[in-house]
Amino acid sequence: MATVTQTRPTAPAAAPPPRRRRRGPVAWVREHIVQIVAFCVFVYMLLPNVLVIVFSFNQPNGRYNYTWEHFSLNAWLHPCAAPGMCDSVRLSLGIGIAATFVATVLGTLIAFALARYRFAGRQATNLLIFMPMATPEVVMGSSLLTLFVSLSGLVTIGVETIFIAHVMFCISFVVVTVKARIAGLDPRLEQAAMDLYATERQTFMRVTLPLVMPGIAAGALLAFSLSFDDYIITNFNASSTSTTFPLFVWGAAQKGTPPQMNVVGTVMFLISFVLVDLGQLIAWRRRRSKA
């Protein structure tokens, strides 16, 4: 009797792994075009700051610090060698700190009023807040000068008018920054605090204010930067004896550019850089502690 042997079907041979196609440089650029553009924009934005830092270590042979001559620490060791520069820096710092404090307090209160309450004229107030930001500085500076001249018996052209002008245009930026932060708050956090028998004052001081504080700090930094850096409005409302640092830079550029000006610019840039990095580090530690 014949036996039939059954043969198992053989498994098909494994297909060879597909060869990886070698990407050319054009394909790599297409995949990373966003990162490349962002890097180029970042370099373009920071290039003037890098030049300011580099030329703060230059020792020019003439009055103008436009070409590199040789390395020197003279400008850093003697920052007040340029006549009148340190006085202008002190005046700009004083006006900037005072204007920032007043603008931050008033702007924060206005932002809470616009974001949390409904009252007659609320829409008009929102529109008026944006007007200093949209108005050209030449128009604003000349208008403020006309106002101060008409009030010559009440105000004196000089440090007083510069301070009032800086507070006026800094308030708008503080309001916009703080208002955006308030709009992003979760109202359930305040409701939870009230459910735990916290008073309105306790809720504001322990819940609302700490959550809004990053926006307040950002608005204050922005206001100080705008105040310290302003030239056009300050030039309209300053006297011959009230020379801020931007006015000093403009006047010095007509006769020469001492490297001490680059030292001040470098210090201000480094302070801003450290403050921003410190804020990012604090936020990162808070996120890590909550994780």
C-alpha positions in Angstrom: 0.0 0.0 0.0 1.5 3.3 -1.1 1.9 6.0 1.5 1.5 9.6 0.6 3.9 12.0 2.2 2.7 15.5 3.0 5.2 18.2 2.5 5.0 21.4 4.5 4.8 24.5 2.4 8.1 26.4 2.7 7.9 29.9 4.1 8.6 32.6 1.6 12.0 34.1 1.8 12.2 37.3 3.8 12.2 40.3 1.6 15.5 42.3 1.9 15.2 45.5 3.9 14.4 48.5 1.7 17.4 50.5 0.9 17.4 54.0 2.5 17.3 56.6 -0.1 20.2 59.0 0.3 18.8 62.5 0.8 20.4 65.3 -1.0 21.1 68.7 0.4 18.0 70.1 -1.3 15.7 67.7 0.5 17.4 68.4 3.8 16.9 72.2 3.3 13.2 71.6 2.6 12.8 69.6 5.8 14.5 72.2 7.9 13.5 75.4 6.2 11.6 76.8 9.2 14.6 76.3 11.5 17.0 77.8 9.0 14.8 80.9 8.5 14.4 81.3 12.3 18.1 81.0 12.8 18.8 83.7 10.1 16.3 86.0 11.6 17.8 85.5 15.1 21.3 86.3 13.8 20.0 89.3 12.0 18.3 90.6 15.2 21.4 90.0 17.4 24.1 91.2 15.0 23.9 94.9 16.1 24.1 93.9 19.7 27.2 91.7 18.9 28.8 94.7 17.2 28.1 96.9 20.2 29.7 94.4 22.5 32.8 94.0 20.3 33.4 97.7 19.7 33.1 98.4 23.5 36.6 96.8 23.6 38.0 98.9 20.8 40.5 101.7 21.2 39.9 104.0 18.3 42.7 106.3 17.1 40.3 109.1 16.3 37.0 110.4 17.6 34.8 107.9 15.8 34.5 104.3 16.9 33.5 102.9 13.6 36.5 100.8 12.6 38.3 98.3 14.6 41.8 99.4 15.7 43.0 97.3 18.6 41.7 95.6 21.8 41.6 97.7 24.9 39.8 97.6 28.3 40.1 101.4 28.7 36.4 102.1 28.0 35.4 99.5 30.7 37.9 100.8 33.2 36.9 104.4 32.7 33.2 104.4 31.7 32.8 108.1 32.7 35.7 109.4 30.6 33.2 110.8 28.1 32.1 114.2 29.4 28.5 114.2 30.5 27.7 110.6 29.7 27.4 109.3 33.2 25.1 112.2 34.1 22.9 111.4 31.2 22.8 107.7 32.1 21.8 108.6 35.7 19.0 110.9 34.5 17.7 108.2 32.1 17.8 105.6 34.9 16.0 107.9 37.3 13.3 108.9 34.9 12.9 105.3 33.6 12.5 103.8 37.1 10.1 106.4 38.3 8.0 106.3 35.0 8.0 102.5 35.1 6.7 102.4 38.7 3.9 104.9 38.1 3.0 103.4 34.7 3.0 99.8 36.1 0.7 100.7 39.0 -1.7 102.7 36.9 -1.6 100.3 34.0 -2.3 97.3 36.2 -5.3 98.9 37.8 -6.7 99.9 34.4 -6.1 96.4 33.0 -8.1 94.9 35.9 -10.9 97.4 35.4 -11.1 96.7 31.7 -10.8 92.9 32.0 -13.0 92.3 35.1 -15.7 95.0 35.1 -18.3 96.4 32.7 -19.0 100.1 32.9 -20.1 102.9 30.7 -17.3 104.0 28.3 -15.5 100.7 28.5 -15.2 100.3 24.7 -14.1 103.9 24.3 -11.4 103.4 27.0 -10.1 100.3 25.2 -9.8 102.4 22.0 -8.1 105.2 23.8 -5.5 102.8 25.3 -4.3 101.9 21.9 -4.0 105.4 20.6 -0.6 106.2 22.2 0.7 103.0 20.7 -0.6 103.7 17.2 0.2 107.5 17.1 3.5 108.4 15.5 6.0 109.6 18.1 6.7 112.8 16.2 3.0 113.7 16.4 2.8 112.7 20.1 5.9 114.6 21.0 4.8 117.8 19.3 1.3 117.5 20.8 2.7 117.1 24.3 5.0 120.0 23.8 2.0 122.2 22.8 0.2 121.0 25.9 3.1 121.7 28.2 3.7 125.1 26.7 0.1 126.1 27.2 0.5 124.9 30.9 3.7 126.8 31.4 2.6 128.1 34.7 2.0 124.6 36.1 4.8 122.5 34.6 8.4 123.3 33.7 9.9 122.1 30.5 12.6 119.6 31.5 12.8 116.6 33.7 9.2 117.1 34.8 7.7 117.1 31.3 9.9 114.1 30.3 8.6 112.1 33.2 5.0 112.9 32.4 5.4 112.1 28.7 7.1 108.7 29.5 4.4 107.7 31.9 1.7 108.5 29.4 3.0 106.3 26.6 4.3 103.5 28.9 0.8 103.0 30.4 -0.6 101.7 27.2 2.0 98.9 26.9 1.5 97.9 30.5 -2.3 97.8 30.1 -2.1 95.6 27.0 0.5 93.2 28.6 -1.3 92.8 32.0 -4.7 92.6 30.3 -3.6 89.7 28.2 -2.4 87.9 31.3 -5.7 88.4 33.1 -7.7 87.2 30.2 -5.7 83.9 30.3 -6.5 83.2 34.0 -8.7 80.3 34.9 -11.6 81.7 36.9 -12.1 78.4 38.7 -9.0 79.0 40.7 -10.5 82.1 42.3 -13.8 80.3 42.8 -12.0 77.4 44.5 -10.3 79.9 46.9 -13.7 81.5 47.7 -15.2 78.1 48.3 -12.5 77.5 50.9 -13.7 80.5 52.8 -11.1 82.9 51.6 -12.1 86.6 51.5 -11.9 88.7 48.4 -8.7 90.3 49.7 -7.1 87.0 50.5 -8.1 85.6 47.1 -6.6 88.5 45.3 -3.4 88.6 47.3 -2.7 84.8 47.4 -4.3 83.6 44.1 -4.9 86.4 41.6 -1.9 88.6 42.1 0.7 85.8 42.0 -0.8 84.5 38.8 -0.9 88.0 37.2 2.6 88.9 38.4 4.5 87.5 35.3 2.4 89.8 33.2 3.0 92.8 35.5 6.8 92.1 35.5 6.8 91.8 31.7 4.9 95.1 31.4 7.3 96.8 33.8 10.4 95.6 31.9 8.8 96.7 28.6 7.9 100.1 30.1 11.5 100.6 31.4 13.0 99.7 28.1 10.8 102.1 26.2 11.5 104.9 28.6 15.2 104.4 28.7 15.4 104.1 24.9 13.1 106.9 23.9 14.5 109.8 21.9 11.8 111.5 19.7 9.3 112.3 22.5 12.1 113.1 24.9 13.7 115.5 22.4 10.5 117.5 22.0 9.9 117.8 25.8 13.4 118.2 27.1 15.3 121.4 28.0 18.9 122.2 27.3 19.9 121.0 30.8 18.0 117.7 30.8 20.0 115.4 28.6 19.0 111.8 28.7 21.3 109.0 27.4 19.6 108.8 23.9 19.9 112.6 23.6 23.6 112.3 24.6 24.2 109.6 22.0 22.7 111.8 19.3 24.7 114.8 20.3 27.9 112.8 20.6 27.4 111.2 17.2 27.8 114.7 15.6 31.3 115.1 17.2 32.5 111.6 17.8 31.4 108.2 19.2 33.3 107.3 22.3 33.5 103.6 23.1 32.0 104.3 26.5 28.6 104.5 24.8 29.1 100.9 23.7 29.9 100.0 27.3 26.5 101.3 28.4 24.7 99.5 25.6 26.5 96.3 26.5 25.6 96.5 30.2 21.9 97.2 29.4 21.8 94.3 27.0 23.4 91.9 29.4 21.1 93.0 32.2 18.0 92.4 30.0 19.4 89.1 28.9 20.0 87.9 32.5 16.5 89.1 33.6 14.8 87.2 30.7 16.9 84.0 31.4 16.2 84.3 35.1 12.4 84.5 34.4 12.6 81.5 32.1 14.6 79.5 34.7 12.0 80.3 37.4 9.2 79.2 35.1 11.0 76.0 34.2 11.6 75.1 37.9 7.9 75.7 38.7 6.8 73.4 35.8 9.3 70.8 36.9 8.1 70.9 40.6 4.5 70.5 39.5 5.3 67.5 37.2 
